[in-house]
């Protein structure tokens, strides 16, 4: 395989490995209590809306 092919393969592996490391590092970011409250409120709203739609559609 030509040298340029090996360079592309190594670059692709480096990009994948770097992305996985960044993803791993950002996985445990703390969420503020205020933001968590907003998330829970929005989730409750969406679930209530879906429940109304299911009842309306006769599921």
C-alpha positions as CSV (number, residue, x, y, z in Angstrom):
1,X,0.0,0.0,0.0
2,X,1.4,3.5,-0.8
3,X,2.5,5.7,2.0
4,X,-0.5,8.1,1.5
5,X,-2.8,5.2,2.2
6,X,-1.2,4.4,5.5
7,X,-1.3,8.1,6.4
8,X,-5.1,8.2,5.7
9,X,-5.6,5.1,7.8
10,X,-3.6,6.4,10.7
11,X,-5.4,9.7,10.5
12,X,-8.8,8.0,10.5
13,X,-7.8,5.9,13.6
14,X,-6.5,9.0,15.4
15,X,-9.8,10.9,14.7
16,X,-11.9,8.0,16.0
17,X,-9.8,7.5,19.1
18,X,-9.7,11.2,19.8
19,X,-13.5,11.5,19.4
20,X,-14.0,8.5,21.8
21,X,-11.7,10.1,24.4
22,X,-13.6,13.4,24.2
23,X,-16.9,11.6,24.5
24,X,-15.7,9.7,27.5
25,X,-14.4,12.8,29.2
26,X,-17.6,14.8,28.7
27,X,-19.9,11.9,29.8
28,X,-19.8,12.8,33.5
29,X,-20.4,16.5,33.3
30,X,-22.4,17.7,36.3
31,X,-25.8,19.2,35.5
32,X,-27.0,22.1,37.7
33,X,-30.1,21.6,39.8
34,X,-31.9,24.4,37.9
35,X,-31.2,22.7,34.6
36,X,-32.2,19.3,35.9
37,X,-35.5,20.8,37.1
38,X,-36.2,22.2,33.7
39,X,-35.4,18.9,32.1
40,X,-37.8,17.0,34.4
41,X,-40.5,19.7,33.8
42,X,-40.2,19.4,30.1
43,X,-40.2,15.6,30.3
44,X,-43.5,15.7,32.3
45,X,-45.0,18.1,29.7
46,X,-44.1,15.8,26.8
47,X,-45.4,12.7,28.6
48,X,-48.7,14.5,29.4
49,X,-49.0,15.6,25.8
50,X,-48.3,12.1,24.5
51,X,-50.9,10.7,27.0
52,X,-53.5,13.1,25.7
53,X,-52.7,12.2,22.1
54,X,-53.0,8.4,22.8
55,X,-56.3,8.9,24.6
56,X,-57.6,11.1,21.7
57,X,-56.5,8.5,19.1
58,X,-58.0,5.6,21.0
59,X,-54.8,3.7,21.8
